[in-house]
Amino acid sequence: MAGSSHGHTPAAWTGVIIAFIGFCVAGAFMVMASPLGFWAGMVIVVLGGVVGVAMRAAGLGQPKGTHPTHDVASAAGN
């Protein structure tokens, strides 16, 4: 995947970082046996996905059709 530039956008990085923080929060509260804190962490995980999608819609993600793999796949099908 390193050659495909998959996920190298501000939208992808931001979404993943927020989700990672959510998993850390949820994991810490799970160890502390606090269900409310665990579910708060899960909300942060979902928020990371929402932020990533919103940033992609705002133009900060990788546009569809510009991926080099798509060009190779369409050329092979012809």
C-alpha positions as a Markdown table, in Angstrom:
| # | Residue | x | y | z |
|---|---|---|---|---|
| 1 | Met | 0.0 | 0.0 | 0.0 |
| 2 | Ala | 2.9 | 2.3 | 0.4 |
| 3 | Gly | 3.1 | 2.9 | -3.4 |
| 4 | Ser | -0.7 | 3.6 | -3.7 |
| 5 | Ser | -0.8 | 6.7 | -1.5 |
| 6 | His | -3.7 | 5.1 | 0.3 |
| 7 | Gly | -4.8 | 7.2 | 3.3 |
| 8 | His | -2.2 | 9.9 | 2.9 |
| 9 | Thr | -4.6 | 12.8 | 3.3 |
| 10 | Pro | -5.5 | 15.2 | 6.1 |
| 11 | Ala | -9.0 | 13.6 | 6.3 |
| 12 | Ala | -7.6 | 10.1 | 6.8 |
| 13 | Trp | -5.0 | 11.1 | 9.3 |
| 14 | Thr | -7.4 | 13.2 | 11.4 |
| 15 | Gly | -10.1 | 10.5 | 11.4 |
| 16 | Val | -7.6 | 7.8 | 12.4 |
| 17 | Ile | -6.0 | 9.9 | 15.2 |
| 18 | Ile | -9.4 | 10.8 | 16.7 |
| 19 | Ala | -10.5 | 7.1 | 16.5 |
| 20 | Phe | -7.2 | 6.0 | 18.1 |
| 21 | Ile | -7.7 | 8.5 | 21.0 |
| 22 | Gly | -11.2 | 7.1 | 21.4 |
| 23 | Phe | -9.9 | 3.5 | 21.6 |
| 24 | Cys | -7.4 | 4.6 | 24.2 |
| 25 | Val | -10.1 | 6.2 | 26.3 |
| 26 | Ala | -12.4 | 3.2 | 25.9 |
| 27 | Gly | -9.6 | 0.8 | 26.8 |
| 28 | Ala | -8.6 | 2.8 | 29.9 |
| 29 | Phe | -12.1 | 3.0 | 31.2 |
| 30 | Met | -12.7 | -0.7 | 30.5 |
| 31 | Val | -9.7 | -1.6 | 32.7 |
| 32 | Met | -11.1 | 0.8 | 35.4 |
| 33 | Ala | -14.5 | -1.0 | 35.1 |
| 34 | Ser | -16.4 | 2.2 | 34.2 |
| 35 | Pro | -19.1 | 1.5 | 31.6 |
| 36 | Leu | -19.9 | 5.2 | 31.1 |
| 37 | Gly | -16.3 | 6.1 | 30.3 |
| 38 | Phe | -16.1 | 3.1 | 27.9 |
| 39 | Trp | -19.1 | 4.2 | 26.0 |
| 40 | Ala | -17.8 | 7.8 | 25.9 |
| 41 | Gly | -14.6 | 6.4 | 24.3 |
| 42 | Met | -16.7 | 4.6 | 21.7 |
| 43 | Val | -18.5 | 7.8 | 20.9 |
| 44 | Ile | -15.1 | 9.4 | 20.3 |
| 45 | Val | -14.3 | 6.5 | 17.9 |
| 46 | Val | -17.5 | 7.1 | 15.9 |
| 47 | Leu | -16.8 | 10.9 | 16.0 |
| 48 | Gly | -13.4 | 10.1 | 14.3 |
| 49 | Gly | -15.2 | 8.5 | 11.4 |
| 50 | Val | -17.7 | 11.3 | 11.1 |
| 51 | Val | -14.9 | 13.9 | 11.1 |
| 52 | Gly | -13.0 | 11.9 | 8.4 |
| 53 | Val | -16.0 | 11.7 | 6.2 |
| 54 | Ala | -16.8 | 15.4 | 6.7 |
| 55 | Met | -13.3 | 16.4 | 5.9 |
| 56 | Arg | -13.3 | 14.3 | 2.7 |
| 57 | Ala | -16.6 | 15.9 | 1.7 |
| 58 | Ala | -14.9 | 19.3 | 2.2 |
| 59 | Gly | -12.2 | 18.3 | -0.3 |
| 60 | Leu | -9.4 | 17.3 | 2.1 |
| 61 | Gly | -9.5 | 13.6 | 1.1 |
| 62 | Gln | -8.3 | 11.7 | -1.9 |
| 63 | Pro | -10.7 | 12.3 | -4.8 |
| 64 | Lys | -12.1 | 9.3 | -6.5 |
| 65 | Gly | -10.7 | 8.3 | -9.9 |
| 66 | Thr | -7.2 | 9.8 | -9.3 |
| 67 | His | -5.8 | 6.6 | -7.7 |
| 68 | Pro | -3.1 | 5.0 | -9.9 |
| 69 | Thr | -4.6 | 1.5 | -9.2 |
| 70 | His | -7.8 | 2.5 | -10.9 |
| 71 | Asp | -6.0 | 3.4 | -14.0 |
| 72 | Val | -4.2 | 0.1 | -14.1 |
| 73 | Ala | -7.4 | -1.9 | -13.4 |
| 74 | Ser | -9.3 | 0.0 | -16.2 |
| 75 | Ala | -6.5 | -0.5 | -18.7 |
| 76 | Ala | -6.3 | -4.3 | -17.9 |
| 77 | Gly | -10.0 | -4.7 | -18.5 |
| 78 | Asn | -9.9 | -3.2 | -22.1 |
